[in-house]
Amino acid sequence: RSAYVREAGRFKTTEEIVSDPSQNQEVIQGAIDAAPSAHLPQIVAKMVLEVTVSSSMLLEGYIV
């Protein structure tokens, strides 16, 4: 994941491009919706993806 984030940071040149709350929420909701099929509690999927998205944004912002 971190390699993808570093690559994304190469072409995301502004904070607005790095931060897209609606897209982030869509990704998180997708994980929540898919969690039951993986026998994963939805709250766990939500928390993991929120931390992952937040961390990725911090790294992308640092690279930009």
C-alpha positions as CSV (number, residue, x, y, z in Angstrom):
1,R,0.0,0.0,0.0
2,S,2.8,2.4,0.9
3,A,4.3,2.0,-2.6
4,Y,1.0,2.9,-4.2
5,V,0.7,5.9,-1.9
6,R,4.3,7.1,-2.8
7,E,3.4,6.7,-6.5
8,A,0.2,8.7,-6.1
9,G,2.2,11.4,-4.4
10,R,4.2,11.9,-7.5
11,F,1.2,13.2,-9.5
12,K,-1.0,14.6,-6.8
13,T,0.4,18.1,-6.7
14,T,-2.0,20.0,-4.4
15,E,-3.7,19.3,-1.1
16,E,-7.1,19.4,-2.8
17,I,-6.1,16.5,-5.0
18,V,-4.7,14.5,-2.1
19,S,-7.8,15.1,0.1
20,D,-11.1,14.0,-1.4
21,P,-13.5,13.4,1.5
22,S,-16.3,12.0,-0.7
23,Q,-14.0,9.5,-2.3
24,N,-12.5,8.6,1.0
25,Q,-16.0,7.9,2.4
26,E,-16.9,5.8,-0.6
27,V,-13.8,3.6,-0.1
28,I,-14.6,3.3,3.7
29,Q,-18.2,2.5,3.0
30,G,-17.2,-0.2,0.5
31,A,-15.1,-1.9,3.1
32,I,-17.9,-1.7,5.6
33,D,-20.4,-3.2,3.1
34,A,-17.9,-6.0,2.1
35,A,-16.9,-6.9,5.7
36,P,-19.7,-9.5,6.4
37,S,-18.7,-11.6,3.4
38,A,-15.2,-11.8,4.9
39,H,-16.6,-12.6,8.3
40,L,-15.2,-9.4,9.6
41,P,-17.1,-7.1,12.0
42,Q,-18.2,-4.0,10.2
43,I,-16.8,-1.7,12.9
44,V,-13.4,-3.3,12.5
45,A,-13.5,-2.7,8.7
46,K,-14.6,0.9,9.3
47,M,-11.8,1.6,11.9
48,V,-9.1,-0.1,9.8
49,L,-10.0,1.8,6.6
50,E,-10.4,5.1,8.4
51,V,-6.8,4.8,9.8
52,T,-5.5,3.5,6.4
53,V,-7.0,6.4,4.5
54,S,-5.9,9.0,7.1
55,S,-2.3,7.6,7.1
56,S,-2.2,7.5,3.3
57,M,-3.4,11.1,3.1
58,L,-0.6,12.2,5.5
59,L,2.0,10.4,3.5
60,E,0.7,11.8,0.2
61,G,0.6,15.2,1.7
62,Y,4.2,14.8,2.9
63,I,5.3,13.7,-0.6
64,V,3.5,16.6,-2.3
